[in-house]
């Protein structure tokens, strides 16, 4: 058929429209066929996909395998560098983006270990710039930039926190960064601000087995903050349904960071308490269960009276959730707590004792057996956490004499303000002159802080 007839423009237009109609019909049929194929024959689509050669994907997989398996560091550097360059334009949705992340991490670590901080910084900077929604890249940029320019790192950390303080990972990074920088007061403020966010972000999901052998999404109920009650940090949720053959129950606790503690866990069926059978990514401790992964859940041991039960069951679950207090932990486990004993020749490392604190009934206490003779003065070194406030302390010598902040003779890098002692710099300590020169066999301490004791 002759399409273009120059002396018959109407016929030419009709011919063009006819051809376009045929093309549109063909595209429509192809589109409908594709949708039907994807929806009803996914296995066929998968087979077709495997039949189509993927030269680019094969190259990426080969590079990744070589980079992972290579033992020689110089060859490994070459493979990871090539892999990093090959994946330069991939998006975060690309299935090979994790390879891009891993190659960037490895290269950054390599250059830092080989004292080439500028190259490491360049990669971290590109990562942060090109992938603005990848917070892993942002965090690595903060760490690397701190090696090059501490002010740059600190400024960016503050900006990130102000912009994304509703994201738990950002808050946790900000707190750890401030504690590393000895900025206790900033870390404490962030922890307090995040406390509300924890209470309103916990998600639960109850899975149950009814005529099935395994847990599935189809037999589960999700609970948000509107579906459970919360009082005194105790979460309480209820579930009731008509079972055909009940034989299992599991409770998932979602959206909580690792290090969070779950305690006082109870599950009851028709008011009968049910024991925990096993857990996933929950480590048992004296405080309850610590979350150690991103998929924590409890599986309960169903008593024989409820196995294959038919009819309605009332199920109730309770637990207490306490966020890991990284600020308090920094105080308790700090290695800078130290006592010096002056035997007449001044304070020195030889005549000193390191100690740690434990929390007992909302008091921070230490009890050390020592052996120092003819002591006339003692010096108490505090952690160099700027902004840390100490209300008071009790230093009990040989279970007899008690010394408090009223007995301080001198202090360093500590400021007295109202009723507190405030750490101001990196070498904080107080000196106390004893009532008399004595031999010290035992020394106990109680430290009272401002703004630390809270759930």
Residue, then its C-alpha position, 0 to 999 in steps of 0.5 A: x500500500x502506498x502511504x504517501x500520495x502527495x496529490x491526495x493529502x486526505x488519503x495520506x492522512x487516512x493511511x498514516x492514521x491506519x498505520x498508527x492504529x495498527x501499531x497501537x493495536x499491536x502495542x496494546x496486545x503486547x501490553x495485555x499479554x505482558x500483564x497476563x504473563x506477569x500476573x498468572x505465569x510468574x514462573x514462565x517470566x522467571x524462565x524467560x528472564x534466565x534465558x536472556x543473556x545478562x552480560x553486564x550482570x555477569x561482569x559485576x558478579x565476576x568482579x565481586x567474586x574476585x574481589x571477595x576471594x582475592x587474598x593479595x591486598x593490591x589485587x583486591x584493591x584493583x578489583x574493588x576499585x573496578x567494581x566501584x567504578x562500574x557501579x558508579x551510576x546505579x541507584x539505591x533500588x538497583x539489585x547491585x547497589x549492595x555491591x556498590x556499598x560494600x566496595x565503597x566501605x572496603x576502599x575507605x577502610x583500605x585507604x584509612x589503614x594505609x594512611x591515605x585519608x584524602x582518598x578515603x574522604x573523597x569516596x565518602x564525600x561522593x557517597x554522601x552526595x550521590x546517594x542522599x537517602x542512604x544514611x549508611x553513607x552519611x554515617x561513614x562520611x561523618x566518621x571519615x571527615x572527622x579524620x580530615x576536619x573535625x569541625x566539618x564532621x561536627x557541623x554535618x553531624x549537627x545538621x543531620x540531627x536537626x533535619x532527621x531527629x525523627x529517625x532512630x539511627x540518626x539519633x543513635x549516631x548523634x548520641x554516640x558521636x557526642x559521647x565520643x567527643x566527650x559532649x555528655x550534655x548534648x548526648x543526654x539531651x538527645x536521649x531525652x528527646x528520643x524517649x517519646x519517639x520510642x514509646x510511640x514507635x513500637x509495633x507488635x505483630x501476633x502470629x498464630x497457627x490455626x490448622x497450619x504447621x507454620x507461622x504466616x502473614x495470613x494468620x497474624x494481627x498487627x498492632x500500632x500505638x492505637x491498638x495497645x495500651x501503655x502505662x508505666x512502660x508496660x505494653x498491653x495488647x489483647x487478641x481474641x478469635x474463633x479457632x478451628x485448630x489452634x496450635x501455636x503463637x508467636x509475638x514479634x516486636x518491631x521497629x526497635x533498635x538493637x540494645x533495647x531491653x524487653x522485660x516482664x514478658x507475660x502471655x496468657x490464654x484464657x487467663x492461663x500464663x504461658x511459658x516462653x518456648x524459644x526466642x529469636x534475636x533476643x539475648x537473655x540477661x538479668x535485665x530481661x531480653x536484649x534485642x540483638x537483631x532486626x527480627x526479634x520475637x517470642x515463641x510460646x509453649x502451648x499447653x496440651x489443654x490448648x493444642x488443637x483447640x476449637x472455639x474462642x480464645x482470649x490472648x493477652x500479651x504484656x511486656x516492659x520495654x526500656x531503651x538502652x541508656x547509652x548515656x548512663x552506660x557511658x558513665x557506668x563503664x567509663x575507664x576514667x574513674x580512678x582514685x589516687x592516694x597521697x602517702x606523702x609524696x604526691x599523687x602518682x599512678x602507682x598509688x592509684x586504683x581504677x574502679x567501675x560503678x554499678x547501678x543499685x536502686x537508682x544509686x551509682x555505687x562502687x566498693x573496692x578493697x585496697x591496701x594503701x598505708x599512711x594516706x593523707x589525701x585522696x583524689x577522685x578522677x571523674x570521666x571527662x564528659x563535658x556537661x556531666x553534672x554531679x549532685x554529690x558523692x559519698x566517699x566512705x573510708x574503712x566503713x567509718x569516715x564519710x566525705x562529700x563535696x563539702x570536704x573538697x579542698x581543690x578541684x580541676x576542670x570542674x565548676x561549682x554551680x548552684x548545687x552541682x559540680x559540672x565537668x568542664x574539660x578533659x581532666x576533671x578531679x577533686x582533692x580531699x584532705x583526710x581527717x587524719x593520716x590512716x591506712x586504707x583497706x576499704x573504700x566505698x563510693x556513692x555518686x549522685x548525678x543530675x539528670x541520669x536516673x530515669x526510665 
